[in-house]
Amino acid sequence: MRVLLTNSRLDERAGSELYLRDVALQLLRRGHEPIVYSPVLGEVAAELRENTVPVVDDLNRIAVAPDLIHGQHHLETMTALTHFPDCPALFVCHGWLPDAEAPPRHPRIFRYLAVDELVATRLRDECAIDRERTLTQLNFVDLERFQPRTDLPARPRRALVVSNHVSEANWLSQLREACASREIGLEAIGTAVGNPHPRPEELVPEYDLVFAKGRAALEAIAVGTAVVLCDRAGLGPLVTEENFSRCRSLNCGVRMLRDQPTVERIQRRLDRYDPDDARRVHQRLRQEAGLDRYLDHLLKVYETVLAEFGDAARDPASEARDLAHYLRHGPLQSGDLFHGERTRLQQDSVEVRAWAKQLNEEILHARQDIESLQARLAAEEVERQSLHSEMAQGREWAHSLHEQVLTLQQERAALDSGIERLLELPGPEREAAERPPSRPPLTLLEKLEQLATQLRTSRDRYAELAERYAELDTRETETRARLDRIRGTRTWRVREFLGRLLR
């Protein structure tokens, strides 16, 4: 059987995406031909393709029509029904609140499946889906993927939050404080805390207690941990043998999350921890909620849909009317869902334009700062070159003075030698030699003192130039570092990105 499964996106590990993945892989194992369609692909799509399940974001790439459409999310389901006009469908609804989960109406949708009783209520009592076409098939767990852990300890030591929505912005701090008061270490995984984990089946067995809802809660129970229902919507109970039937019938979902997660309420859930009761809940779920059992029921629904489609009379006019109604109103029976979506998009565009204006102003200021810094850097470079020239002249002057000192030292040595010879002369000759000339020259000591003064002046000047050069080098380094910081800001990167777009 060729089955086309649809979903609005496959780029994150959320409930309907993981449901679709598990069903597609199980269909493949049983010899069927699953094909997956979604306009937004990502890591779940990559995982399906790694397991040889075809995945497309364009229905024109499917050359052979499927036998059946397993639809999830109204837009993708209606797209597939319109593209394959001779194909029946069933629609699976996973949520009470999301607009994408609202069921579309179409003559070729023969069954609507709800994953829990609350979703079934939405189908029947908010969306007017016929009771005869509505089925409830409670959610499942892939028991091969989520293997049992060892027995729980008498007191929990480690707890884990599994949620894409719980973070410091809502309940994580309360959960952490309550756990700390009971000497329980707490960690969290999920997109909201920036710590998604692609294979929770490898991580969950390391913990004694899990805070989660929906499929994540069921999977933790299947592993054998104690579970407290909790998510962005609020706090639910500790799942026990007594309340398990109700929790499962509501998919451990939003209707169970009725309390504000205060520290005191969380502590009360922690104090009810019972490893024996958790083990009984675990055993019951593994008996009732396996993927194999679920798929057995799902294949029977597939067969029912195909049989009814084969016996049904086609009514193109009715299909066209339902499609026209959907295009105008969306999946609902009244109102204008698409108008609401357009309004939200318009509001978002206003916010984006305001953000773009702010970014442009920041870019302008950054550009002005950069131009000022560049001008300052150029001026400092000129000053640096001038200092280089002065230092070169200073070095030449110091070298000249050094040569003069050497010459004077040679003259002094010659004079010392002459004085020694003079002392060796007889008296009259020595007196004649010692008689001062009419214009006495500078003494050697005076010449040396002059040269020493000039040398000290040269050294002082050289030290002053070296100090100014070091100061300028420091200023240049600081200026370049500031330029690098500006170029590393988000504003500058956005400017560069916008500049590339404009080019």
Wavefront OBJ file of the C-alpha trace (Angstrom):
o trace
v 0.000 0.000 0.000
v 1.331 3.425 -0.972
v 0.544 5.869 1.843
v 1.218 9.629 1.603
v 1.730 11.160 5.069
v 1.530 14.974 5.348
v 2.695 17.434 7.983
v 3.271 21.194 8.014
v 6.946 20.903 8.984
v 9.643 18.330 9.657
v 12.385 20.562 11.060
v 11.888 20.019 14.800
v 11.147 17.097 17.104
v 7.603 17.917 18.221
v 4.574 15.667 18.773
v 3.041 15.328 15.307
v 6.455 15.185 13.604
v 7.608 12.283 15.801
v 4.238 10.533 15.413
v 4.597 10.755 11.627
v 8.185 9.487 11.776
v 7.257 6.452 13.887
v 4.227 5.544 11.757
v 6.179 5.908 8.500
v 9.040 3.726 9.730
v 6.653 1.071 11.042
v 4.752 1.023 7.728
v 8.069 0.529 5.966
v 8.971 -2.404 8.245
v 5.648 -4.056 7.431
v 6.229 -3.925 3.700
v 4.165 -0.851 2.790
v 5.376 2.180 0.832
v 5.220 5.354 2.947
v 5.885 8.729 1.269
v 6.144 11.923 3.312
v 5.159 15.416 2.161
v 5.958 18.616 4.041
v 6.774 22.115 2.754
v 9.341 22.629 5.539
v 12.051 19.994 5.842
v 14.720 19.532 8.473
v 16.217 17.010 10.876
v 13.161 14.730 11.061
v 13.009 14.657 7.250
v 16.717 13.782 7.181
v 16.150 10.943 9.647
v 13.328 9.547 7.489
v 15.485 9.671 4.360
v 18.326 7.944 6.216
v 15.844 5.130 6.833
v 14.935 5.033 3.061
v 11.549 6.757 3.382
v 10.998 9.196 0.459
v 10.434 12.786 1.606
v 9.315 15.640 -0.699
v 8.414 19.297 -0.310
v 6.761 19.411 -3.757
v 3.980 16.983 -4.690
v 4.930 17.260 -8.370
v 7.939 15.085 -7.539
v 5.661 12.101 -6.817
v 5.203 10.303 -10.146
v 2.781 7.574 -8.982
v -0.302 8.561 -6.993
v -0.627 7.057 -3.494
v -3.431 4.694 -2.533
v -4.253 6.678 0.598
v -3.522 10.079 2.198
v -2.743 10.024 5.916
v -3.240 13.736 6.539
v -1.891 15.845 9.388
v -2.435 19.642 9.412
v -5.232 21.041 7.278
v -3.321 22.980 4.598
v -1.018 20.111 3.662
v -3.928 17.631 3.715
v -6.087 19.785 1.408
v -3.080 20.349 -0.865
v -2.606 16.582 -1.211
v -6.350 15.963 -1.801
v -6.398 18.579 -4.558
v -3.196 17.281 -6.169
v -4.382 13.644 -6.161
v -8.083 13.841 -7.134
v -8.626 10.048 -7.064
v -7.185 9.386 -3.620
v -9.110 8.988 -0.314
v -7.828 10.286 3.001
v -8.055 10.169 6.751
v -7.112 13.135 8.956
v -5.256 12.802 12.266
v -5.737 15.603 14.801
v -3.067 15.896 17.525
v -4.006 19.063 19.388
v -6.722 21.023 21.103
v -5.356 24.511 20.442
v -3.152 24.782 17.306
v -4.831 26.270 14.223
v -2.943 23.843 11.996
v -4.691 20.915 13.725
v -8.190 22.179 12.843
v -9.877 19.495 10.662
v -10.703 20.408 7.049
v -13.968 19.166 5.503
v -13.827 17.243 2.241
v -15.914 14.348 0.798
v -12.810 12.209 0.365
v -11.809 12.429 4.034
v -13.560 9.311 5.322
v -12.197 9.217 8.873
v -10.952 11.713 11.461
v -8.619 10.260 14.110
v -8.121 11.924 17.487
v -5.119 11.053 19.657
v -7.135 11.549 22.863
v -10.627 12.279 24.177
v -10.108 16.038 24.357
v -9.142 16.212 20.677
v -12.182 14.056 19.837
v -14.303 16.673 21.624
v -12.789 19.368 19.414
v -13.631 17.395 16.272
v -17.228 16.723 17.253
v -18.268 19.777 19.278
v -16.252 22.651 17.786
v -15.768 21.542 14.194
v -19.034 19.610 13.562
v -17.330 16.443 12.329
v -19.836 13.565 12.136
v -19.573 11.178 15.068
v -19.647 8.223 12.621
v -16.477 9.507 10.983
v -14.641 10.276 14.237
v -12.391 7.733 15.934
v -10.194 7.988 19.005
v -6.911 6.097 18.900
v -4.858 6.895 21.973
v -1.251 7.830 21.404
v 1.506 5.220 21.416
v 5.154 4.694 22.369
v 7.828 2.948 20.323
v 8.700 0.318 22.925
v 11.760 -0.858 20.997
v 13.207 2.645 21.133
v 12.338 3.308 24.799
v 13.699 0.334 26.717
v 13.064 -0.227 30.470
v 15.578 1.096 32.956
v 16.719 -0.537 36.199
v 14.520 -0.320 39.303
v 13.915 3.124 40.739
v 15.606 4.098 44.027
v 13.590 4.575 47.213
v 14.064 8.341 46.905
v 14.586 10.215 43.623
v 18.075 11.633 43.145
v 17.954 13.051 39.622
v 15.102 14.737 37.730
v 14.790 15.861 34.112
v 12.550 18.403 32.376
v 11.653 17.289 28.834
v 9.929 20.161 27.030
v 10.350 22.540 24.105
v 8.493 25.236 26.067
v 9.576 25.202 29.746
v 12.399 27.647 30.490
v 13.484 30.337 32.945
v 10.794 32.548 31.348
v 8.049 30.424 32.944
v 8.406 27.500 35.373
v 11.973 26.209 35.340
v 13.126 28.212 38.363
v 10.196 26.907 40.456
v 10.950 23.332 39.407
v 14.614 23.791 40.280
v 13.856 25.294 43.699
v 11.370 22.553 44.598
v 13.788 19.812 43.561
v 16.659 21.428 45.447
v 14.512 21.475 48.614
v 14.232 17.670 48.318
v 17.922 17.223 47.422
v 17.086 16.248 43.837
v 19.316 17.398 41.005
v 17.424 18.895 38.063
v 18.410 19.205 34.405
v 16.421 20.239 31.321
v 16.389 19.430 27.615
v 14.433 21.116 24.825
v 14.568 24.036 22.437
v 13.387 26.600 25.023
v 16.500 26.027 27.144
v 18.770 25.791 24.092
v 19.515 22.129 24.766
v 17.579 19.909 22.339
v 18.377 16.221 22.500
v 17.747 14.160 19.332
v 17.604 10.798 21.158
v 15.827 11.147 24.530
v 15.593 7.338 24.749
v 19.334 7.365 25.535
v 19.074 10.090 28.188
v 15.797 9.494 30.072
v 16.867 6.144 31.674
v 19.541 8.015 33.637
v 16.878 9.902 35.658
v 14.477 8.849 38.410
v 11.775 11.446 37.744
v 10.707 13.351 34.629
v 8.637 16.527 34.180
v 6.893 16.342 30.780
v 3.583 16.145 28.949
v 2.098 14.332 25.932
v 4.287 11.853 24.087
v 7.351 12.820 26.149
v 5.494 11.849 29.342
v 4.330 8.530 27.868
v 7.857 7.741 26.690
v 9.285 8.440 30.151
v 6.673 6.124 31.704
v 7.617 3.453 29.150
v 11.233 3.709 30.337
v 10.134 3.276 33.963
v 10.701 6.710 35.517
v 8.203 8.464 37.730
v 6.451 11.268 35.805
v 4.963 14.587 36.874
v 2.908 16.234 34.131
v 4.163 19.763 33.468
v 4.582 22.143 30.557
v 4.096 25.784 29.634
v 0.304 25.471 30.202
v 0.766 24.524 33.861
v 1.290 21.705 36.340
v -0.494 18.344 36.373
v -0.418 15.389 38.743
v 2.188 12.761 39.429
v 1.065 9.901 37.188
v -0.036 7.002 39.392
v -1.810 3.698 38.941
v -4.973 5.369 40.198
v -5.044 8.235 37.665
v -3.268 6.501 34.781
v -6.437 5.752 32.767
v -7.512 9.395 32.825
v -4.001 10.679 32.070
v -3.676 8.334 29.093
v -7.159 9.045 27.743
v -6.192 12.743 27.677
v -2.707 11.999 26.242
v -1.104 13.406 29.434
v -1.935 16.709 27.758
v -3.228 20.204 28.285
v -6.469 19.314 30.104
v -4.372 17.671 32.846
v -2.231 20.803 33.364
v -4.638 22.782 35.549
v -2.434 24.169 38.366
v 0.113 26.958 38.538
v 3.544 25.395 39.150
v 4.305 26.930 42.530
v 7.163 25.546 44.579
v 4.768 24.175 47.220
v 2.623 22.331 44.652
v 5.663 20.825 42.983
v 6.974 19.707 46.380
v 3.680 17.922 47.074
v 4.065 15.972 43.810
v 7.641 15.070 44.725
v 6.558 13.852 48.158
v 4.111 11.385 46.507
v 6.947 9.647 44.678
v 6.512 5.876 44.997
v 8.858 3.571 43.046
v 6.500 0.578 43.367
v 3.554 2.527 42.003
v 5.715 3.916 39.177
v 6.709 0.358 38.262
v 3.040 -0.716 38.021
v 2.236 2.300 35.814
v 5.228 1.440 33.631
v 4.127 -2.189 33.196
v 0.583 -1.177 32.323
v 1.656 1.331 29.685
v 3.954 -1.175 28.014
v 1.033 -3.610 27.823
v -1.417 -1.076 26.345
v 0.459 1.583 24.374
v 2.913 -0.137 22.070
v 3.463 1.071 18.495
v 2.817 -2.404 17.032
v -0.619 -2.540 18.619
v -1.400 0.990 17.471
v -0.400 0.255 13.890
v -2.581 -2.850 13.812
v -5.580 -0.607 14.536
v -4.382 2.060 12.093
v -4.083 -0.418 9.218
v -7.671 -1.520 9.863
v -8.727 2.121 9.547
v -6.782 2.354 6.278
v -8.648 -0.691 4.963
v -12.003 0.788 6.039
v -11.250 4.068 4.267
v -10.223 2.295 1.055
v -13.322 0.066 1.145
v -15.720 2.965 1.692
v -14.014 5.002 -1.016
v -14.402 2.117 -3.445
v -18.147 1.917 -2.756
v -18.801 5.681 -2.631
v -20.228 7.673 -5.507
v -17.991 10.550 -6.544
v -19.445 14.072 -6.406
v -17.017 16.551 -8.037
v -19.390 19.457 -7.381
v -19.419 18.725 -3.642
v -15.621 18.477 -3.605
v -15.364 21.815 -5.431
v -17.734 23.495 -2.948
v -15.789 22.196 0.047
v -12.542 23.345 -1.539
v -14.019 26.802 -2.236
v -15.279 27.021 1.357
v -11.847 26.017 2.655
v -10.105 28.623 0.489
v -12.393 31.312 1.896
v -12.743 30.246 5.535
v -9.964 27.780 6.210
v -10.860 24.531 7.980
v -13.512 26.090 10.228
v -17.215 26.239 9.522
v -17.494 29.979 10.049
v -15.264 32.984 10.378
v -12.172 33.533 8.301
v -9.081 31.783 9.634
v -6.913 32.991 6.772
v -8.025 36.569 7.414
v -6.843 36.157 10.990
v -3.551 34.771 9.745
v -3.191 37.697 7.347
v -3.879 40.110 10.207
v -1.197 38.460 12.324
v 1.224 38.581 9.427
v 0.486 42.271 8.911
v 1.131 42.923 12.609
v 4.349 40.958 12.368
v 5.373 42.974 9.308
v 4.830 46.236 11.244
v 7.083 44.911 14.006
v 9.655 43.778 11.469
v 9.637 47.189 9.760
v 10.079 48.916 13.125
v 12.937 46.561 13.925
v 14.475 47.210 10.495
v 14.218 50.976 11.093
v 15.958 50.597 14.442
v 18.645 48.465 12.839
v 19.155 51.064 10.098
v 19.654 53.745 12.754
v 22.103 51.529 14.608
v 23.909 50.821 11.349
v 24.109 54.574 10.603
v 25.570 55.277 14.055
v 27.985 52.381 13.675
v 29.042 53.639 10.266
v 29.655 57.120 11.705
v 31.684 55.609 14.554
v 33.717 53.588 12.088
v 34.368 56.617 9.875
v 35.457 58.631 12.932
v 37.703 55.814 14.107
v 39.175 55.393 10.649
v 39.937 59.147 10.472
v 41.501 59.001 13.925
v 43.505 55.950 12.912
v 44.751 57.745 9.781
v 45.821 60.793 11.837
v 47.596 58.568 14.323
v 49.305 56.764 11.464
v 50.625 60.125 10.201
v 51.860 60.964 13.695
v 53.412 57.524 13.945
v 55.308 58.032 10.686
v 56.518 61.417 11.962
v 57.745 59.778 15.151
v 59.464 57.094 13.089
v 61.282 59.853 11.182
v 62.246 61.715 14.379
v 63.499 58.518 15.974
v 65.567 57.725 12.892
v 67.124 61.207 13.081
v 67.712 60.735 16.804
v 69.448 57.433 16.180
v 71.673 59.088 13.531
v 72.513 61.943 15.944
v 73.309 59.512 18.757
v 75.501 57.513 16.366
v 77.356 60.725 15.391
v 77.886 61.653 19.049
v 79.140 58.156 19.752
v 81.715 58.489 16.971
v 82.814 61.884 18.373
v 83.247 60.341 21.816
v 85.383 57.599 20.276
v 87.502 60.248 18.505
v 87.955 62.209 21.756
v 88.900 59.050 23.571
v 91.561 58.431 20.923
v 92.767 62.069 21.301
v 92.888 61.656 25.075
v 94.907 58.514 24.699
v 97.299 60.381 22.383
v 97.564 63.278 24.886
v 98.213 60.874 27.756
v 101.006 59.352 25.690
v 102.411 62.842 24.881
v 102.281 63.853 28.570
v 104.220 60.773 29.511
v 106.879 61.591 26.877
v 106.948 65.226 28.064
v 107.667 64.161 31.624
v 110.594 62.200 30.357
v 112.232 65.364 28.698
v 115.092 67.403 30.425
v 114.077 70.527 32.377
v 114.557 73.326 29.709
v 112.880 71.346 26.983
v 109.984 70.427 29.286
v 109.459 74.100 30.262
v 109.377 75.123 26.592
v 106.939 72.327 25.797
v 104.676 73.238 28.775
v 104.580 76.966 27.866
v 100.891 77.700 26.912
v 100.153 78.922 23.420
v 98.859 82.416 22.805
v 95.335 81.003 22.272
v 94.935 78.044 24.613
v 92.625 75.304 23.181
v 89.889 73.608 25.206
v 91.207 71.177 27.664
v 90.422 67.515 27.179
v 88.189 67.546 30.271
v 86.113 70.425 28.889
v 85.708 68.649 25.561
v 84.626 65.469 27.305
v 82.144 67.384 29.476
v 80.628 68.997 26.364
v 80.304 65.652 24.623
v 78.805 64.055 27.752
v 76.202 66.842 27.932
v 75.341 66.360 24.260
v 75.084 62.590 24.743
v 72.737 62.963 27.740
v 70.565 65.366 25.751
v 70.468 62.878 22.875
v 69.527 60.004 25.176
v 66.776 62.044 26.844
v 65.381 62.967 23.435
v 65.563 59.358 22.302
v 63.750 58.154 25.464
v 61.054 60.778 24.953
v 60.531 59.647 21.348
v 60.402 55.981 22.406
v 57.754 56.787 25.042
v 55.627 58.668 22.500
v 56.001 55.826 20.030
v 54.829 53.253 22.625
v 51.850 55.447 23.538
v 50.887 55.754 19.890
v 51.242 52.005 19.365
v 48.866 51.392 22.335
v 46.328 53.857 20.935
v 46.490 52.155 17.544
v 45.891 48.724 19.136
v 42.896 50.039 21.115
v 41.428 51.664 18.008
v 41.774 48.478 15.949
v 40.182 46.432 18.778
v 37.243 48.819 18.895
v 36.808 48.504 15.133
v 36.839 44.718 15.463
v 34.173 44.889 18.206
v 31.944 47.049 16.036
v 32.350 44.679 13.085
v 31.466 41.752 15.356
v 28.126 43.192 16.507
v 24.780 41.917 15.218
v 24.084 45.387 13.817
v 27.230 45.334 11.679
v 26.499 41.765 10.471
v 22.975 42.818 9.515
v 24.453 45.821 7.674
v 26.832 43.543 5.803
v 23.960 41.145 4.985
v 21.742 43.999 3.771
v 24.648 45.399 1.790
v 25.137 42.071 0.011
v 21.414 41.912 -0.722
v 21.397 45.448 -2.152
v 24.429 44.650 -4.336
l 1 2 3 4 5 6 7 8 9 10 11 12 13 14 15 16 17 18 19 20 21 22 23 24 25 26 27 28 29 30 31 32 33 34 35 36 37 38 39 40 41 42 43 44 45 46 47 48 49 50 51 52 53 54 55 56 57 58 59 60 61 62 63 64 65 66 67 68 69 70 71 72 73 74 75 76 77 78 79 80 81 82 83 84 85 86 87 88 89 90 91 92 93 94 95 96 97 98 99 100 101 102 103 104 105 106 107 108 109 110 111 112 113 114 115 116 117 118 119 120 121 122 123 124 125 126 127 128 129 130 131 132 133 134 135 136 137 138 139 140 141 142 143 144 145 146 147 148 149 150 151 152 153 154 155 156 157 158 159 160 161 162 163 164 165 166 167 168 169 170 171 172 173 174 175 176 177 178 179 180 181 182 183 184 185 186 187 188 189 190 191 192 193 194 195 196 197 198 199 200 201 202 203 204 205 206 207 208 209 210 211 212 213 214 215 216 217 218 219 220 221 222 223 224 225 226 227 228 229 230 231 232 233 234 235 236 237 238 239 240 241 242 243 244 245 246 247 248 249 250 251 252 253 254 255 256 257 258 259 260 261 262 263 264 265 266 267 268 269 270 271 272 273 274 275 276 277 278 279 280 281 282 283 284 285 286 287 288 289 290 291 292 293 294 295 296 297 298 299 300 301 302 303 304 305 306 307 308 309 310 311 312 313 314 315 316 317 318 319 320 321 322 323 324 325 326 327 328 329 330 331 332 333 334 335 336 337 338 339 340 341 342 343 344 345 346 347 348 349 350 351 352 353 354 355 356 357 358 359 360 361 362 363 364 365 366 367 368 369 370 371 372 373 374 375 376 377 378 379 380 381 382 383 384 385 386 387 388 389 390 391 392 393 394 395 396 397 398 399 400 401 402 403 404 405 406 407 408 409 410 411 412 413 414 415 416 417 418 419 420 421 422 423 424 425 426 427 428 429 430 431 432 433 434 435 436 437 438 439 440 441 442 443 444 445 446 447 448 449 450 451 452 453 454 455 456 457 458 459 460 461 462 463 464 465 466 467 468 469 470 471 472 473 474 475 476 477 478 479 480 481 482 483 484 485 486 487 488 489 490 491 492 493 494 495 496 497 498 499 500 501 502 503
